[in-house]
Amino acid sequence: MTSSTIATRPQKMHFSEIEAAQELGLNLDQFRTLIRQHITYGQEEDGNITNTVFQPSDLLLLKFLSGPLREQNEALRASAEQLQAQLV
């Protein structure tokens, strides 16, 4: 979520688990792991993740917490693109 997309897109007030993961540039498993590591307190709360609605302020906090995961995803994408270019 860059500043240019924030400025040009209407502000959305609620995000599902899938939408929140997409906004952060994470896959669903990474997103759930992020929530488990920083937000929930045990397995009894894991079932609530799929039912949770996230607000823009939640995404801002999760964006800071997900920095290393997003960097890892970007590096993997770059490597995949390089391999694909070499195969062509």
N, CA, C and O of each residue as an XYZ file, in Angstrom:
352
protein
N       0.861     -1.152      0.000
C       0.000      0.000      0.000
C       0.911      1.219      0.000
O       1.517      1.551      1.019
N       1.003      1.865     -1.115
C       1.866      3.037     -1.218
C       1.062      4.299     -0.994
O      -0.168      4.275     -0.992
N       1.766      5.398     -0.806
C       1.065      6.657     -0.571
C       0.250      7.074     -1.786
O      -0.791      7.713     -1.635
N       0.702      6.725     -2.989
C      -0.060      7.100     -4.181
C      -1.360      6.309     -4.277
O      -2.369      6.849     -4.728
N      -1.359      5.032     -3.859
C      -2.608      4.276     -3.906
C      -3.559      4.737     -2.824
O      -4.776      4.702     -3.011
N      -3.026      5.166     -1.705
C      -3.881      5.670     -0.640
C      -4.565      6.955     -1.083
O      -5.745      7.162     -0.799
N      -3.835      7.816     -1.774
C      -4.387      9.094     -2.189
C      -5.419      8.952     -3.297
O      -6.371      9.731     -3.350
N      -5.255      7.981     -4.177
C      -6.148      7.883     -5.325
C      -7.311      6.933     -5.108
O      -8.308      7.017     -5.825
N      -7.215      6.044     -4.153
C      -8.257      5.074     -3.907
C      -9.173      5.569     -2.803
O      -8.694      6.143     -1.825
N     -10.498      5.359     -2.934
C     -11.375      5.736     -1.831
C     -11.005      4.943     -0.576
O     -10.639      3.770     -0.656
N     -11.104      5.579      0.550
C     -10.717      4.937      1.808
C     -11.706      3.840      2.164
O     -12.900      4.093      2.320
N     -11.208      2.641      2.288
C     -12.016      1.508      2.718
C     -11.944      1.441      4.238
O     -10.876      1.641      4.818
N     -13.052      1.166      4.877
C     -13.102      1.213      6.330
C     -12.956     -0.146      7.009
O     -12.619     -0.204      8.191
N     -13.202     -1.247      6.284
C     -13.101     -2.578      6.864
C     -12.482     -3.535      5.863
O     -12.770     -3.461      4.668
N     -11.635     -4.430      6.340
C     -10.953     -5.396      5.498
C     -11.144     -6.790      6.070
O     -11.028     -6.998      7.278
N     -11.436     -7.735      5.203
C     -11.474     -9.129      5.631
C     -10.045     -9.616      5.802
O      -9.094     -8.902      5.487
N      -9.904    -10.809      6.291
C      -8.578    -11.410      6.468
C      -7.837    -11.485      5.128
O      -6.653    -11.156      5.054
N      -8.519    -11.908      4.094
C      -7.908    -12.036      2.765
C      -7.543    -10.669      2.207
O      -6.452    -10.493      1.665
N      -8.434     -9.707      2.333
C      -8.150     -8.351      1.843
C      -6.983     -7.724      2.595
O      -6.143     -7.052      1.997
N      -6.933     -7.942      3.897
C      -5.836     -7.383      4.698
C      -4.502     -7.982      4.261
O      -3.514     -7.261      4.125
N      -4.468     -9.287      4.042
C      -3.240     -9.944      3.586
C      -2.804     -9.373      2.244
O      -1.620     -9.101      2.042
N      -3.741     -9.192      1.330
C      -3.426     -8.639      0.009
C      -2.898     -7.219      0.118
O      -1.932     -6.863     -0.558
N      -3.512     -6.414      0.950
C      -3.063     -5.031      1.130
C      -1.637     -4.969      1.661
O      -0.888     -4.044      1.345
N      -1.268     -5.956      2.468
C       0.065     -5.978      3.057
C       1.084     -6.678      2.159
O       2.279     -6.667      2.453
N       0.623     -7.282      1.074
C       1.535     -7.984      0.177
C       1.994     -9.322      0.723
O       3.093     -9.783      0.415
N       1.154     -9.941      1.531
C       1.464    -11.231      2.135
C       0.495    -12.289      1.635
O      -0.625    -11.978      1.228
N       0.934    -13.542      1.667
C      -0.036    -14.597      1.392
C      -0.792    -14.866      2.691
O      -0.406    -14.380      3.755
N      -1.848    -15.628      2.599
C      -2.722    -15.830      3.750
C      -2.004    -16.524      4.908
O      -2.223    -16.172      6.067
N      -1.154    -17.500      4.610
C      -0.411    -18.184      5.675
C       0.531    -17.226      6.403
O       0.640    -17.269      7.628
N       1.205    -16.368      5.651
C       2.099    -15.390      6.277
C       1.311    -14.422      7.146
O       1.738    -14.068      8.245
N       0.157    -14.000      6.645
C      -0.681    -13.078      7.402
C      -1.127    -13.711      8.721
O      -1.055    -13.078      9.775
N      -1.580    -14.945      8.657
C      -2.024    -15.629      9.874
C      -0.873    -15.816     10.855
O      -1.060    -15.683     12.065
N       0.304    -16.121     10.346
C       1.473    -16.262     11.207
C       1.801    -14.930     11.886
O       2.120    -14.888     13.074
N       1.718    -13.851     11.119
C       1.956    -12.515     11.673
C       0.989    -12.219     12.815
O       1.391    -11.711     13.862
N      -0.272    -12.537     12.610
C      -1.292    -12.312     13.646
C      -0.986    -13.166     14.868
O      -1.051    -12.683     15.998
N      -0.654    -14.432     14.646
C      -0.355    -15.325     15.776
C       0.855    -14.839     16.575
O       0.864    -14.917     17.803
N       1.866    -14.344     15.880
C       3.088    -13.919     16.562
C       2.907    -12.632     17.355
O       3.524    -12.457     18.406
N       2.064    -11.732     16.857
C       2.007    -10.396     17.466
C       0.676    -10.024     18.112
O       0.617     -9.074     18.893
N      -0.394    -10.757     17.799
C      -1.699    -10.303     18.263
C      -2.388    -11.309     19.182
O      -2.804    -10.942     20.281
N      -2.517    -12.560     18.764
C      -3.276    -13.525     19.555
C      -2.439    -14.097     20.688
O      -1.213    -13.984     20.699
N      -3.125    -14.708     21.634
C      -2.459    -15.226     22.829
C      -2.484    -16.742     22.936
O      -2.088    -17.284     23.968
N      -2.923    -17.423     21.930
C      -2.923    -18.877     22.004
C      -3.814    -19.483     20.943
O      -4.480    -18.776     20.187
N      -3.817    -20.798     20.898
C      -4.571    -21.493     19.866
C      -6.069    -21.272     19.989
O      -6.785    -21.346     18.990
N      -6.557    -21.003     21.191
C      -7.995    -20.782     21.353
C      -8.466    -19.544     20.593
O      -9.641    -19.448     20.240
N      -7.574    -18.609     20.341
C      -7.937    -17.398     19.599
C      -7.735    -17.554     18.095
O      -8.214    -16.718     17.328
N      -7.043    -18.596     17.654
C      -6.767    -18.777     16.226
C      -8.026    -18.834     15.384
O      -8.044    -18.324     14.263
N      -9.071    -19.442     15.902
C     -10.316    -19.546     15.156
C     -10.971    -18.205     14.891
O     -11.775    -18.076     13.968
N     -10.638    -17.219     15.683
C     -11.230    -15.896     15.519
C     -10.584    -15.085     14.394
O     -11.157    -14.092     13.944
N      -9.405    -15.494     13.939
C      -8.705    -14.718     12.913
C      -9.548    -14.611     11.650
O      -9.657    -13.531     11.070
N     -10.142    -15.715     11.220
C     -10.916    -15.700      9.972
C     -12.176    -14.853     10.098
O     -12.691    -14.369      9.090
N     -12.680    -14.667     11.304
C     -13.893    -13.878     11.524
C     -13.620    -12.417     11.852
O     -14.551    -11.630     12.017
N     -12.368    -12.061     11.944
C     -11.987    -10.708     12.343
C     -12.090     -9.746     11.170
O     -11.744    -10.088     10.040
N     -12.563     -8.559     11.447
C     -12.602     -7.480     10.457
C     -11.520     -6.487     10.864
O     -11.460     -6.055     12.015
N     -10.673     -6.133      9.912
C      -9.549     -5.245     10.193
C      -9.848     -3.841      9.702
O     -10.447     -3.659      8.643
N      -9.434     -2.861     10.465
C      -9.613     -1.459     10.108
C      -8.304     -0.915      9.556
O      -7.252     -1.521      9.758
N      -8.350      0.232      8.853
C      -7.114      0.811      8.306
C      -6.022      0.998      9.356
O      -4.845      0.794      9.059
N      -6.389      1.378     10.566
C      -5.372      1.546     11.612
C      -4.718      0.208     11.972
O      -3.533      0.166     12.304
N      -5.489     -0.884     11.905
C      -4.923     -2.210     12.139
C      -3.889     -2.537     11.062
O      -2.814     -3.064     11.350
N      -4.235     -2.213      9.823
C      -3.329     -2.500      8.712
C      -2.044     -1.686      8.821
O      -0.969     -2.165      8.460
N      -2.152     -0.474      9.312
C      -0.956      0.349      9.487
C       0.006     -0.309     10.485
O       1.206     -0.402     10.228
N      -0.518     -0.753     11.600
C       0.306     -1.440     12.592
C       0.887     -2.737     12.016
O       2.073     -3.020     12.184
N       0.049     -3.515     11.340
C       0.509     -4.775     10.765
C       1.529     -4.553      9.652
O       2.399     -5.394      9.425
N       1.422     -3.433      8.967
C       2.405     -3.114      7.920
C       3.794     -2.958      8.530
O       4.772     -3.456      7.973
N       3.890     -2.279      9.655
C       5.179     -2.126     10.335
C       5.715     -3.479     10.810
O       6.907     -3.763     10.694
N       4.823     -4.300     11.340
C       5.231     -5.607     11.849
C       5.602     -6.584     10.736
O       6.378     -7.513     10.962
N       5.062     -6.386      9.555
C       5.277     -7.338      8.456
C       6.454     -6.979      7.564
O       6.692     -7.661      6.567
N       7.188     -5.941      7.888
C       8.303     -5.504      7.046
C       9.219     -6.611      6.577
O       9.445     -6.730      5.373
N       9.763     -7.437      7.476
C      10.658     -8.509      7.035
C       9.982     -9.514      6.101
O      10.616    -10.011      5.171
N       8.714     -9.818      6.336
C       8.002    -10.754      5.460
C       7.807    -10.172      4.073
O       7.959    -10.870      3.071
N       7.469     -8.884      4.018
C       7.280     -8.244      2.716
C       8.585     -8.177      1.946
O       8.604     -8.380      0.732
N       9.682     -7.892      2.648
C      10.996     -7.854      1.994
C      11.365     -9.236      1.458
O      11.916     -9.356      0.364
N      11.064    -10.267      2.226
C      11.333    -11.637      1.787
C      10.507    -11.958      0.541
O      11.024    -12.556     -0.403
N       9.249    -11.575      0.525
C       8.395    -11.816     -0.640
C       8.924    -11.096     -1.873
O       8.929    -11.658     -2.968
N       9.365     -9.864     -1.701
C       9.899     -9.099     -2.827
C      11.161     -9.744     -3.375
O      11.356     -9.792     -4.589
N      12.019    -10.239     -2.494
C      13.245    -10.916     -2.934
C      12.917    -12.199     -3.686
O      13.547    -12.511     -4.697
N      11.934    -12.939     -3.192
C      11.530    -14.170     -3.876
C      10.930    -13.875     -5.246
O      11.194    -14.595     -6.209
N      10.124    -12.819     -5.337
C       9.545    -12.432     -6.631
C      10.633    -12.040     -7.616
O      10.584    -12.423     -8.785
N      11.615    -11.278     -7.150
C      12.715    -10.860     -8.017
C      13.508    -12.069     -8.506
O      13.884    -12.130     -9.676
N      13.763    -13.023     -7.625
C      14.488    -14.237     -8.023
C      13.692    -15.033     -9.045
O      14.253    -15.542    -10.015
N      12.395    -15.141     -8.832
C      11.543    -15.881     -9.768
C      11.525    -15.205    -11.129
O      11.557    -15.875    -12.161
N      11.473    -13.878    -11.134
C      11.487    -13.149    -12.406
C      12.813    -13.338    -13.138
O      12.834    -13.465    -14.363
N      13.905    -13.358    -12.400
C      15.218    -13.569    -13.020
C      15.314    -14.968    -13.614
O      15.818    -15.137    -14.724
N      14.836    -15.966    -12.887
C      14.854    -17.331    -13.402
C      13.967    -17.464    -14.627
O      14.329    -18.142    -15.588
N      12.832    -16.834    -14.598
C      11.917    -16.890    -15.732
C      12.549    -16.218    -16.946
O      12.415    -16.719    -18.062
N      13.229    -15.100    -16.751
C      13.890    -14.398    -17.860
C      15.009    -15.248    -18.445
O      15.235    -15.229    -19.655
N      15.703    -15.985    -17.602
C      16.780    -16.845    -18.084
C      16.253    -18.023    -18.887
O      16.919    -18.503    -19.805
N      15.061    -18.486    -18.544
C      14.483    -19.620    -19.254
C      13.923    -19.240    -20.618
O      13.774    -20.094    -21.492
N      13.618    -17.984    -20.796
C      13.028    -17.527    -22.064
C      14.058    -17.268    -23.091
O      13.729    -16.878    -24.211
